[in-house]
Amino acid sequence: GAGVSQSPRYKVAKRGQDVALRCDPISGHVSLFWYQQALGQGPEFLTYFQNEAQLDKSGLPSDRFFAERPEGSVSTLKIQRTQQEDSAVYLCASSLTISTEAFFGQGTRLTVV
Amino acid sequence: GESVGLHLPTLSVQEGDNSIINCAYSNSASDYFIWYKQESGKGPQFIIDIRSNMDKRQGQRVTVLLNKTVKHLSLQIAATQPGDSAVYFCAEILGGATNKLIFGTGTLLAVQP
């Protein structure tokens, strides 16, 4: 499809396990964002890429969270040693440029047990 | 910290009625606002946006009003339909290098047939 694709759609992890969440943005989109959405809350900013450069990672909650976009297209959000408080929906969004509309993927629902 | 919030967490309306969803923002420096619709299991979907140099903007069945004096946004949906049932978020953009979205907590719109 032509939209933002995220995988997996659902992930159950045991506490302490490492996870990797993938985002395929819309082809040609320069800007890529990761957001975390807790149940019943609005999405909260995690990090931003412009092409392969991570320009803002101020929203990453701890050093267990790491994101990369090595070739300026696909991005991966990695969470090490997952904790229960990491349970949330992780949303990826991309936009053609920094000032144009951002399109969101369906998200990955992470449950840490 | 500064944030965007909503007055009403749940709004129930009859099909065919008009809906009004309200939002207060606290960052007086924000100059761009967006309303998103989020259906269950999906990512946020852009509805309509407005810049701070405007006080009203209309789309198809939707109107956004901005009152900068009291830092208030509203989303009006005309002739509400069952397909409008979703959670609605307002978001402000803090400009600069990132253009990250700051979301409120959302209002659930329930349309009764």
Chai-1 contact restraints between the chains, C-beta under 6 A:
chainA,res_idxA,chainB,res_idxB,connection_type,confidence,min_distance_angstrom,max_distance_angstrom,comment,restraint_id
A,Q41,B,T105,contact,1.0,0.0,6.0,A-B,restraint_1
A,G42,B,F89,contact,1.0,0.0,6.0,A-B,restraint_2
A,G42,B,F103,contact,1.0,0.0,6.0,A-B,restraint_3
A,G42,B,G104,contact,1.0,0.0,6.0,A-B,restraint_4
A,G42,B,T105,contact,1.0,0.0,6.0,A-B,restraint_5
A,G42,B,G106,contact,1.0,0.0,6.0,A-B,restraint_6
A,P43,B,F103,contact,1.0,0.0,6.0,A-B,restraint_7
A,F45,B,K100,contact,1.0,0.0,6.0,A-B,restraint_8
A,Y48,B,T98,contact,1.0,0.0,6.0,A-B,restraint_9
A,Y48,B,K100,contact,1.0,0.0,6.0,A-B,restraint_10
A,L55,B,A97,contact,1.0,0.0,6.0,A-B,restraint_11
A,D56,B,T98,contact,1.0,0.0,6.0,A-B,restraint_12
A,L91,B,G43,contact,1.0,0.0,6.0,A-B,restraint_13
A,I98,B,N99,contact,1.0,0.0,6.0,A-B,restraint_14
A,E101,B,F46,contact,1.0,0.0,6.0,A-B,restraint_15
A,F104,B,G43,contact,1.0,0.0,6.0,A-B,restraint_16
A,F104,B,P44,contact,1.0,0.0,6.0,A-B,restraint_17
A,G105,B,G43,contact,1.0,0.0,6.0,A-B,restraint_18
A,Q106,B,K42,contact,1.0,0.0,6.0,A-B,restraint_19
A,Q106,B,G43,contact,1.0,0.0,6.0,A-B,restraint_20
A,G107,B,G43,contact,1.0,0.0,6.0,A-B,restraint_21
